[in-house]
Amino acid sequence: MGQAEDLLAKGLADQRAALDGGDVSASALVDASLARIEATASLSAVVSTRPDAARAEAEAAAQRIAEGGARSVLDGVPILLKDNIVQAGEPATCASRILENFVSPYDATVTEKLQAAGAIIVGRANMDEFAMGSSTENTIYGAAHNPWDPTKACGGSSGGSAAAVAAGLVPVALGSDTGGSIRQPAGCCGVVGLKPTYGRVSRWGLVAFASSLDQIGPFGRSVADCAATLEVIAGYDERDSTSVPEDVPKWTAALDGEVAGLTIGLPEEYFVEEGVDPGVLARVREAIGELESAGAKTVPVSLPHTEHAIATYYVIATAEASSNLARFDGVRYGRRADRPEDLQDLYMRSRSEGFGPEVKRRILLGTYVLSAGYYDAYYGKAQRVRTLIRRDFDRAFASCDLIVTPTMPETAFGLGEKSDDPLSMYLSDVYTTSVNLAGLPGLSMPCGLSNGMPVGLQLIGKPLDEATILRVGDAFERLTDHHSLRPPEGA
């Protein structure tokens, strides 16, 4: 068990070598993951496990591997799904009372792909309710804690997935990113998080928050692990009308450690002193210096509509949430109020009892901006600004290959610190929302510490150009050892 537990905190390449070499079995690895999840229950990173099914799948994987038939780099490797990605026969609660007893009748496309690759899904990760939040505090399971400091938030909404990878519960976990919900918790927890281009990974089986913004992506200990996982889960899916009909590149083959000749854009709007932790800016500038020393060039670029990104995002996201969450009405599935007086009472009580405060807040905002007399003033205008934000990126990419920014303006904040100040919480995503509005790929990776907590470095790529940001991220890992840092024991 000791060797297997040690392997959980290492990369996929180490686990693959140990599994294929017979040094450890898939069963031992899964047992170690389940034991580690139980031992770290106080983190509240994982909300449910499937021990019997996972162990049976691990035995089958062990047999395959022993016969020399490993399906992929993930074969026999334990993995977690965010609680809004469905799996047949398993709960999918979205951390909400309204889906507290819901069991999915089908698999998400990414779930099918993971199982076809031999990955062992050991459980489900905590999240903000319906992916609405930046701290994984809006959850019926209790706030998730940051493994680096349990008094700190682990980011959100995919905070459970990020915390699980940081704490060595699994080597890889999936999350979803609507306005930064993979990259922001990755930055908080000192792991790598990848938001692919919109449409690169099927959203079939992802419970929708904001359909034009949501995207599934991986967390890992390294850029290479995220690249390998993306190769498994990406690809066209006819069941998702927004899926991009593009072949899946061999992203791992692009990780050659070279950045010479690449041009990095540095947006002036992301490097202002006001409102940004000086330690964050210092670590990010040091990271840029490392890339320059390896042969990359930097150029200043401008994204002038950045100042409108948060407002634009919260108009569009809440409008889409209002529409998407209308299906949770107490009639077809989910929570139903006891003994309603009539249909209207059923709707009102089921939804008021089932949804938490943040979800209600966003439904109200979204309904307001879509209402008669306000649609053009708010939602229509937000869509026009979204186009301007996308054009800003198009112009910037005319002079650079990728853009580098901080992931967040600060390191992980304290649990409860922003709970009573929604606007302050929303500003945690100030550096990430533009990427979703423009549908671009984005990667967050650790670039050092500030006051003992991880700092996130964000790499933003051109549409469908995950290869460049993965290549640069991998090269940065070869130049530094930030990705090898682990939370202090007993934190």
C-alpha positions in Angstrom: 0.0 0.0 0.0 2.9 2.4 0.7 4.3 2.2 -2.8 0.8 2.5 -4.3 0.0 5.6 -2.2 3.3 7.2 -3.1 2.5 6.7 -6.8 -0.8 8.6 -6.5 1.1 11.8 -6.0 3.3 11.2 -9.1 2.6 11.6 -12.8 0.9 9.3 -15.2 4.2 8.2 -16.7 5.4 6.9 -13.4 2.2 5.1 -12.7 2.1 3.6 -16.2 5.7 2.3 -15.8 4.9 0.8 -12.4 1.7 -0.8 -13.6 3.2 -2.2 -16.8 6.3 -3.4 -15.0 4.3 -5.2 -12.4 5.7 -3.1 -9.5 2.1 -2.3 -8.5 -1.3 -3.6 -9.5 -4.3 -1.5 -10.6 -6.1 -3.0 -7.6 -3.5 -1.8 -5.2 -3.6 1.7 -6.8 -7.3 1.9 -6.5 -7.3 0.6 -2.9 -4.7 3.3 -2.1 -6.8 6.0 -3.7 -9.9 4.9 -1.8 -7.9 4.7 1.5 -6.4 8.1 0.9 -9.9 9.6 0.2 -11.1 8.2 3.4 -8.1 9.4 5.4 -8.5 13.0 4.1 -12.3 13.2 4.4 -11.8 16.5 6.4 -10.8 18.2 3.1 -14.3 17.5 1.8 -12.8 17.1 -1.7 -14.7 14.0 -2.6 -18.5 13.6 -2.1 -19.0 10.0 -3.0 -17.1 6.9 -4.0 -17.9 3.6 -5.8 -15.5 1.1 -4.1 -17.1 -2.1 -5.2 -17.4 -1.1 -8.9 -14.0 0.5 -8.9 -12.3 -2.6 -7.4 -14.0 -4.8 -9.9 -12.9 -2.6 -12.8 -9.4 -2.5 -11.3 -9.2 -6.3 -11.3 -10.2 -6.4 -15.0 -7.5 -3.7 -15.7 -4.9 -5.7 -13.8 -5.7 -8.7 -16.0 -5.5 -6.7 -19.2 -2.2 -5.2 -18.2 -0.7 -8.5 -17.1 -1.6 -9.9 -20.6 0.2 -6.9 -22.2 -3.0 -5.2 -23.3 -3.1 -1.8 -21.6 -5.6 0.3 -23.5 -4.1 3.8 -22.8 -1.9 5.7 -20.4 -5.0 5.9 -18.1 -5.6 2.1 -18.0 -5.8 1.0 -14.4 -5.4 4.6 -13.1 -7.9 6.0 -10.5 -9.7 9.2 -11.5 -12.4 11.5 -10.2 -15.3 13.2 -11.9 -16.7 16.6 -10.9 -20.2 16.0 -9.5 -21.9 17.6 -12.6 -20.5 15.0 -15.0 -22.9 12.0 -15.1 -22.1 8.3 -14.9 -24.8 5.6 -15.3 -26.0 4.2 -12.0 -24.1 6.8 -10.0 -25.3 10.0 -8.2 -25.0 13.3 -10.0 -26.1 15.9 -7.5 -24.3 19.0 -8.7 -23.8 19.6 -4.9 -27.5 20.7 -4.8 -30.4 19.7 -2.6 -32.6 19.7 -5.7 -30.7 16.7 -7.1 -29.7 15.2 -3.7 -31.1 11.7 -4.6 -30.7 11.8 -8.3 -29.0 8.8 -10.0 -28.0 9.2 -13.6 -29.5 6.7 -16.1 -26.7 7.3 -18.7 -23.0 8.1 -19.2 -21.5 11.4 -20.3 -19.4 11.2 -23.4 -16.2 11.8 -21.4 -17.3 9.1 -19.0 -17.6 6.6 -21.9 -14.2 7.7 -23.2 -12.5 7.3 -19.9 -14.0 3.9 -19.3 -13.1 2.8 -22.9 -9.5 3.9 -22.1 -9.5 1.7 -18.9 -9.5 4.6 -16.4 -11.0 3.6 -13.0 -13.5 6.2 -11.8 -13.3 6.0 -8.1 -15.8 8.7 -7.2 -17.1 12.2 -7.5 -15.6 15.5 -6.5 -17.1 18.4 -4.5 -18.1 21.6 -6.3 -20.0 24.8 -6.0 -23.7 24.1 -6.5 -24.4 23.8 -10.2 -20.9 25.1 -10.8 -21.8 28.6 -9.5 -19.0 29.9 -7.3 -15.3 30.5 -7.0 -14.6 28.8 -3.7 -16.4 25.5 -3.4 -18.3 26.8 -0.4 -21.8 26.8 -2.1 -22.3 23.1 -1.6 -24.5 20.8 0.4 -21.5 18.7 1.3 -19.7 21.4 3.2 -16.9 23.7 2.0 -13.9 22.0 0.4 -10.5 22.8 2.0 -7.3 23.7 0.4 -4.6 21.0 1.0 -2.0 23.7 1.3 -3.8 25.4 4.2 -7.2 24.0 5.3 -8.3 27.5 6.4 -8.1 28.6 2.8 -10.5 28.0 -0.1 -9.5 25.7 -2.9 -11.1 27.8 -5.5 -14.2 26.9 -7.5 -16.3 25.7 -8.9 -14.2 22.6 -9.5 -12.4 23.0 -6.2 -12.9 19.4 -5.1 -11.2 18.1 -8.3 -8.2 20.5 -7.8 -7.9 19.7 -4.1 -8.0 15.9 -4.8 -5.1 16.1 -7.2 -3.1 18.4 -5.0 -3.6 16.1 -2.0 -2.6 13.0 -3.9 -6.0 11.3 -3.8 -5.9 10.7 -7.6 -3.4 11.7 -10.3 -6.0 13.1 -12.6 -9.5 14.6 -12.2 -12.0 16.2 -14.5 -13.7 19.5 -13.9 -15.8 22.0 -15.9 -14.9 25.6 -16.7 -17.5 28.2 -17.3 -15.6 31.4 -16.4 -12.4 30.0 -14.9 -13.7 27.0 -12.8 -10.8 24.8 -13.8 -8.0 27.3 -14.0 -8.9 29.3 -10.9 -8.9 26.3 -8.5 -5.8 24.9 -10.2 -4.1 28.2 -9.4 -5.3 28.0 -5.8 -4.2 24.5 -5.2 -0.9 24.4 -7.1 -1.8 21.9 -9.8 -2.2 22.1 -13.6 -5.7 22.7 -15.0 -6.6 22.9 -18.7 -9.7 24.5 -20.2 -9.8 23.3 -23.9 -11.2 25.3 -26.8 -15.0 25.5 -26.6 -16.3 22.5 -28.5 -13.1 20.5 -28.3 -14.6 18.2 -25.6 -18.2 17.0 -25.7 -20.6 18.5 -23.2 -23.0 15.6 -23.6 -23.7 14.5 -20.0 -22.4 17.7 -18.4 -25.2 19.3 -16.4 -25.5 22.7 -18.0 -24.8 26.0 -16.2 -24.2 28.3 -19.2 -24.2 26.4 -22.4 -22.2 28.8 -24.5 -19.4 29.0 -21.9 -19.2 25.5 -20.3 -16.3 23.2 -21.2 -14.9 20.0 -19.6 -11.2 19.7 -18.9 -8.6 17.9 -16.9 -6.6 18.6 -13.7 -3.2 16.9 -13.4 0.2 16.9 -11.6 1.9 18.1 -14.8 1.2 19.5 -18.2 2.0 16.2 -19.8 -0.7 14.5 -17.7 -3.3 17.0 -18.8 -2.2 16.6 -22.4 -2.5 12.8 -22.2 -5.9 13.0 -20.5 -7.1 15.5 -23.2 -6.2 13.0 -25.9 -8.6 10.5 -24.3 -11.6 12.8 -23.7 -11.5 15.1 -26.7 -13.1 14.5 -30.1 -16.2 15.2 -32.1 -19.6 14.0 -30.7 -22.7 14.2 -32.8 -24.8 14.3 -29.6 -23.4 17.7 -28.8 -24.5 20.3 -31.3 -21.6 22.6 -30.3 -18.9 19.8 -30.7 -16.1 20.8 -33.1 -15.6 18.3 -36.0 -11.8 18.2 -35.7 -9.4 15.3 -35.4 -7.8 14.8 -32.0 -4.1 15.8 -32.3 -1.3 14.0 -30.5 -0.7 16.7 -28.0 1.8 14.7 -26.0 4.0 14.6 -29.1 4.2 18.4 -29.1 5.9 18.5 -25.7 9.5 18.9 -26.9 10.7 21.4 -24.3 11.3 24.1 -27.0 10.1 27.7 -26.8 12.7 29.3 -29.0 11.1 31.4 -31.7 7.7 31.7 -30.0 6.3 35.1 -29.2 4.4 35.6 -26.0 1.9 38.5 -25.7 1.7 40.3 -22.4 -1.6 42.2 -22.1 -1.1 45.5 -20.3 -4.6 45.3 -18.7 -3.5 42.1 -16.8 -0.3 43.5 -15.2 -1.6 46.5 -13.3 -0.4 47.0 -9.8 -3.7 48.1 -8.3 -5.7 45.2 -6.8 -3.1 42.6 -7.4 -1.0 40.7 -4.8 2.6 41.9 -5.4 3.8 38.4 -4.8 1.6 37.1 -7.6 2.9 39.7 -10.1 6.5 38.9 -9.0 6.2 35.2 -9.5 4.5 35.6 -12.9 7.2 38.1 -14.1 9.8 35.6 -12.9 8.1 32.9 -15.0 8.1 35.1 -18.0 11.8 35.7 -17.5 12.4 32.0 -17.5 10.7 31.6 -20.8 12.6 34.5 -22.2 15.9 33.0 -21.1 14.9 29.8 -23.0 14.5 31.8 -26.2 10.9 33.0 -26.3 10.2 36.6 -27.2 7.7 38.9 -25.4 5.6 41.7 -26.9 3.1 44.0 -25.3 -0.5 43.5 -26.5 -3.7 45.2 -25.5 -7.1 43.6 -24.7 -9.0 46.9 -24.1 -12.4 45.4 -23.4 -11.1 43.4 -20.5 -12.6 45.9 -18.0 -16.0 44.8 -19.2 -15.4 41.1 -19.1 -16.8 40.4 -15.6 -20.0 42.3 -16.2 -20.4 40.7 -19.6 -19.8 37.3 -18.3 -22.3 37.6 -15.4 -25.0 38.9 -17.7 -24.6 36.1 -20.2 -23.9 33.3 -17.7 -26.8 34.1 -15.4 -29.2 34.5 -18.4 -28.2 31.0 -19.7 -28.4 29.6 -16.1 -31.9 31.0 -15.7 -32.9 29.1 -18.9 -31.0 25.9 -18.2 -32.2 25.5 -14.6 -35.8 26.0 -15.5 -36.0 22.2 -16.0 -35.6 21.6 -12.3 -39.2 22.1 -11.4 -40.1 19.2 -9.1 -42.1 17.4 -11.9 -39.8 15.2 -13.9 -36.8 14.5 -11.6 -35.1 15.9 -8.6 -36.5 17.2 -5.4 -40.3 17.5 -5.1 -42.1 19.5 -2.3 -44.3 17.5 -0.1 -48.1 17.9 -0.4 -48.2 20.9 -2.7 -51.5 22.8 -2.8 -51.4 23.2 -6.6 -49.0 23.2 -9.6 -47.7 26.7 -8.8 -47.0 25.7 -5.2 -45.2 22.6 -6.4 -42.9 24.7 -8.6 -42.3 27.4 -6.1 -41.6 25.2 -3.1 -39.6 22.6 -4.9 -37.2 25.2 -6.3 -37.0 27.4 -3.2 -36.3 24.3 -1.0 -33.9 22.8 -3.6 -31.7 25.7 -4.7 -29.1 27.4 -2.5 -28.7 31.2 -2.2 -26.0 31.6 -4.9 -28.0 29.7 -7.5 -31.2 31.6 -6.6 -29.2 34.9 -6.9 -28.0 33.9 -10.4 -31.5 32.7 -11.5 -33.0 36.0 -10.4 -30.3 38.0 -12.2 -30.6 35.9 -15.4 -34.4 36.2 -15.4 -34.2 39.9 -15.0 -31.7 40.5 -17.9 -33.9 38.4 -20.2 -37.1 40.1 -19.2 -39.2 42.3 -21.5 -37.8 45.8 -21.6 -34.4 44.7 -20.3 -33.3 42.1 -22.9 -31.7 44.6 -25.3 -30.3 46.8 -22.6 -28.5 44.0 -20.8 -28.3 40.6 -22.6 -28.2 42.0 -26.2 -25.5 44.5 -25.2 -23.5 41.8 -23.4 -23.5 39.7 -26.5 -22.2 42.6 -28.5 -19.4 43.3 -26.0 -18.6 39.6 -26.1 -17.9 40.0 -29.8 -15.6 42.9 -29.0 -13.7 40.8 -26.5 -13.2 38.1 -29.1 -11.9 40.6 -31.6 -9.4 41.9 -29.0 -7.9 38.5 -28.8 -7.9 38.1 -32.6 -5.9 41.4 -32.9 -3.5 40.4 -30.1 -2.8 37.0 -31.7 -1.8 38.7 -34.9 1.4 39.6 -33.2 2.0 36.7 -30.8 1.6 32.9 -30.5 0.1 32.8 -27.0 -0.8 35.2 -24.2 0.6 34.9 -20.6 -1.1 36.4 -17.6 -1.7 35.6 -13.9 -4.5 33.1 -13.3 -5.8 35.1 -10.3 -5.0 38.5 -8.8 -4.3 36.8 -5.5 -3.5 33.5 -3.9 -6.2 31.4 -2.2 -8.3 33.5 0.1 -9.7 32.4 3.5 -12.8 30.3 3.8 -15.7 32.6 4.5 -13.7 35.6 3.6 -15.8 36.5 0.6 -19.0 34.7 1.4 -21.0 37.8 2.3 -19.6 39.9 -0.6 -20.7 38.3 -3.9 -19.1 41.1 -6.0 -15.7 40.5 -4.4 -16.1 36.7 -5.0 -17.0 37.4 -8.7 -13.8 39.4 -9.1 -11.7 36.3 -8.4 -12.4 35.4 -12.0 -11.3 38.7 -13.5 -8.4 37.1 -15.4 -10.2 34.0 -16.6 -13.7 34.9 -17.8 -12.5 36.6 -21.1 -11.1 33.2 -22.2 -14.5 31.6 -21.9 -16.3 34.5 -23.6 -13.9 34.1 -26.6 -14.0 30.3 -26.6 -10.2 30.0 -26.3 -8.1 27.3 -24.7 -6.5 28.3 -21.4 -4.0 26.5 -19.0 -3.2 27.3 -15.4 0.0 26.0 -13.9 2.0 26.7 -10.7 4.8 29.2 -11.0 5.9 29.5 -7.4 4.6 30.6 -4.0 3.6 33.8 -2.4 3.2 33.8 1.4 3.4 30.0 1.3 0.5 29.6 -1.1 0.6 28.6 -4.8 0.6 31.2 -7.6 -1.0 30.4 -10.9 0.4 31.2 -14.3 -2.2 31.4 -17.1 -1.3 30.5 -20.7 -4.0 31.5 -23.3 -3.9 30.0 -26.8 -5.5 30.6 -30.2 -8.7 28.7 -31.0 -7.9 24.9 -31.3 -4.3 25.6 -30.5 -3.9 23.7 -27.3 -0.6 22.4 -28.6 1.2 25.7 -28.2 0.1 26.4 -24.6 0.8 22.7 -23.6 4.2 22.9 -25.3 5.1 26.2 -23.5 3.7 24.9 -20.2 5.8 21.7 -20.5 8.9 23.7 -21.3 8.4 25.9 -18.2 8.1 22.7 -16.1 11.5 21.6 -17.5 13.0 24.9 -16.6 11.7 25.0 -13.0 10.5 22.7 -10.3 7.3 24.5 -9.2 5.0 21.7 -10.4 6.9 19.3 -8.1 6.0 21.3 -4.9 3.5 19.5 -2.6 1.3 20.8 0.2 3.1 20.6 3.6 2.4 17.3 5.5 -0.4 17.8 8.0 -1.5 21.1 6.6 
